[in-house]
Amino acid sequence: MLESFKMAYVILCHKNPEQINMLIDNLTNDSVEFFIHVDQKSGIEADITHRNDIHFVKEPIDVRWGHYSQIECILKCFALIKEHEKFSYIHIISGQDLPLASNEVILDFFKKNQGDEFVKYLQLPNASETWGCYERVSVYYPRFLISRTRRMAAIRMRYIKLVMNAPFLQRRLGVLPKLLYKGSNWMSITGECMEYIMEFTSTSPEYVRFFKNTLCGDEIFFHTIILNSAFKDNVRSEIKRYTDWETGPDFPRTLTIEDYDRITSSGTECFWGRKFDLDIDRTIVQELLDINIKVKTS
């Protein structure tokens, strides 16, 4: 048991420093510190609040969709956390998240459930997946193929079908555990679990190298480490986050004031929500933050 209960927020961000500052201000607490990775190409770090409880990754990377960089930026934040004190919990959130509960509610919940790992997952392969995990790991992806453009997506799909229909072209999976798991990389894990991940990655370089040419490997990398460790017994397949993957038009949906009732009716099931964008709907951001301001001052 740690002498004092402290939580670290890992914030991965690339836009809207005003919104990031709102997020930080709302989550600020004596028991909280922030560890921030600002996408190298964004140029917004100078506009984000700087103070003693806010720590920035000193050599940020260029984060690209679907690429190993999505894993690397989290590992960089974990390494930065290790340079500081020990934390009871580490929460990975994005710069487009907002709290849906007060700090007091969040802290109280994790104190009461200390030792549990909040990692939503599926064992793979799984019938509920729109496409399986093996396409992500069995195919060797050159970096140029990992792009969200429509043209490159079409080329990539033809490439995937070619490789998956020709077993001799597929990668050997011997460096991976037999059981693979997938889920959201927005999770809440204990400090001990984070330290285990760091130890595993430092002693298993072949595992790390393998993921450098996977597609959207961040949704498998951390889950497979955790669910193949002693921490599996403490995992609760929930992440206390509100995200709309159903209604579109983007996935996940950028939430607006139209979503207010659905978000607020989630109650204690969700402590954070994503994604929000000041450029698209400032009203929903302000409305949700006002709720927590009223709680603090009541």
N, C-alpha and C positions, 0 to 999 in steps of 0.2 A: 504493500500500500504506500502510495506517495504521501509525503508529509503534507503537501498542500495540493489541492485540486486545481489544475490549470488546463486550459484548452488552447490549442493552436489552430488557427484558420489558415489553410493553404488557399490562396486566391490566385486563380489563373485568369489573366485578363489581357485584353488587346484594344479596347475602345472605351469611350465615354468616361474619362477620368472624373467628371462631376458625379456620375452615378456610382462609381467605385468609392468615392469619398463619402457619399450618402450611406453606402453599405457599411463601410468601416465605422463611421460615426455611430450607426445604429447598433453595431455589434460590440462597441467598445465597453470593456469591463475590466476591473482590476484582475480578474482571473483569466483574461484572454490576451493573446498576442497574435500578430498577423505576419505571415510569411508569403511574400508576393512574387510571382513570376509575371513580368510584363513582356509580352511578345516583342522580340527584338526589333521587328519592323514597324512597330506601332508608334514609337516616339512619344509616349504619354507619361513616362515615369515622373518627369519633373512636375507634372500637374497633379500628381497624387500626393496626398498628405504624407509628410515625413515627420516621424517622432520616434521616441525610444522603443515603443511597443510595436513598431512597424518595421519589418526587415525585408529588404529586396534582394533577390538573387542577383549577385554581382555580375555574372556573365550569362545573361539570358540568351535564349536561342530563338531562331526563327521557327515558329510553330506552324505546322501545316496539317490540314485535314488528313486523317487516315494514316499519317506517317509516324515513325518511331518517335519523332519529336514530341508527340502527345504523351508518351511515356517518360521521355527524358526530362521534360519540364517539371513533372511531379517528383521524380527522383532528385532533381536539383533542389526542390523545396524541402524534401526530407533531409537532404544533406545539410541544408541551412539550419533546419530545426535542431539537428544533432550538435551544431556548434553552440547552441544555447542550452537552456535548462531542460529538464525532463517535463513532458506534458502527459496528462492523463488521457486526453483524447486529441486526435487530429481530425479535423473536418475539411474535406476537399470540396471547395465551391468555386464557382466562376465569378467573374466581375459583373455578370448579368444576373446574379442571384439577389434575392431579398429575403430578410428574415420574416417569417410569418408568425413568430412567437417572441415573447420578450426574452431577454438574456437570462432573467431569473428562472423562467420556465425551462429554458434549454439547459442551463447549468444544473438545475435540480434533477431533471430527468437523467442526465448522464452520470450524476453523482449516485443516484439510486440504482443505476444499471451498470455501474463501473465493472469493467471486465468483459462486457459483451462487445462483439464486433458487429457493426451495422453495415453489412455488405450484401446487397441484393444480387442474387446469382441464379443461374441455371447450369446444370451439368450438361455437357455437350457430348454427342449430338442431342438435340431436343426438338420434338415435333412442333413446338410453339414458335420456333425460330423461322423467320421468313426465308433465311438462307443459313446453312450450317456453318459451324466454325471451321471446318476443314478447308474450305476455300480460302479462308483468311490465313491459315498457317501452312497448308500443303503446297500452295503456289508461291514461287519466288517472285516478288514484285520489285522490278527496277523502280527507282524513285520517280522517273518521269511518268510512270503509269498511275501513280497515286495522285489523282487530280479530280476535282468535282465538276470540271467542264463536261458538257454533254457529249462532245466529240470524244474526249478521252475515256469517259465512262463506257461508251459504246465499244471502243477498242479494247478496253480492259475486260469487258464481259466476254468478248470473243476469245481473248487470251486465256481467261479463266476456264472457259468451256474446253478449249484445246488441251490445257494441262490436265484438267480433271478427267478427261476422257482417255488420257494416255498415262497410265500409272508410272511408267518409267521416267516421265518428266517431273513427277511430283517430288517434293522435298522429303527427305527422311526425317521422321519426327522423334528419333531416338533421344534427343537432348531434352525433350519435353516429358513431363509426367504422363502416365497412361490416362489419367483422368484429367480432362480439361474443363474449365468453367468459364462462364461469360457473364457479364453484367455491367451495370453502370459504374463508371470510374468516380462518380460523385458519391463518396462514402464517408463514414465516420469510424475510424479505427483507434484502438488504444495505442499509447506510446510504445508499449512493448511489441505490439504487432508491427508498427512502423520500423522499429529497430530490427526485428526479424527480417523484414523485407530488405532492408539495407544490407544486413549480413548475408542473406541469400544471394543478392545480386553481386556482392563483392566476391563471393566464393564460387559463383556459377556463371563465369563470363560467357560460356557457350550458350546458356539460356538467353542472356541479354543479347548476344550477337544474333541469335536466331530471329529475334523479334524486330531487328532492324530492317528486314525485308518482308514484313507481314503487312496486311491491310487492316486498319482499325484494330491493331493488336492491343491497344490500351484497354479494350474491353475484355481481354483475356489474360493479359500479362499479370496483373495484380491478383485477380481472382484465383488464378491457377496456383499461384504461390501460397496464398492464404488458405485455400480449401484443401491443399495437400500438406498442411502443417498441423501442429497440435492446436492451433487457434481455431481450427474448423469446429471443434466442439462448442465454441463460444459464439459462433456466427449466427446472427439473426438476419434472415433474408428480407431486410427492409432497410430503407435509408432515410426515412423521415423527411422526404422531399416531395414537393408537388411539381410534377412535370406533365404536360399534355402532349402525348405522342399520338393522339387519335384524330384530332379535328383539323389539323393543318391551318393554313396552306403550307407552312414550313414545319419541319419536324426536328426538334420539338417546336411546338407552337410558341410564337412570341406573344406573351400574355398581355391583354389590354383590359380596359375597364369593363368590357363585356364579360370578362371571366371573373369579375370580382366576387360574385356570390358563390361560384364554385370553389374559388380559392379559400375564401373565409369559412366555408362550410366544412373544409377538411379538418378543422379543429386541431386537436392535439396529435393527430396522425402525422402532421407535416410541420416541421420547424423552419424550413426554407423552401423557396419556390424559384423556378427558373423556366424560361428566361424572360427578362424584362429589358426594355430598350427605351431610354428617354427620348430618342429621336422619333420613335413610333408612337408612344403613348406615355406622356409625362404624368397624366392624371392617376393612372393605376399605381405608379411608383409612389407618388405623394400620398395617396390614400392609404396604402399599406404601411408606409413609414409613420404616418400620423397616428395609426392605431397603437404602435409601439411607443411613440412619444407620449400618448395619453396614459398608457400603462405606467410608464416611468414616473410621470408627474402626479399620478392619482394617489 
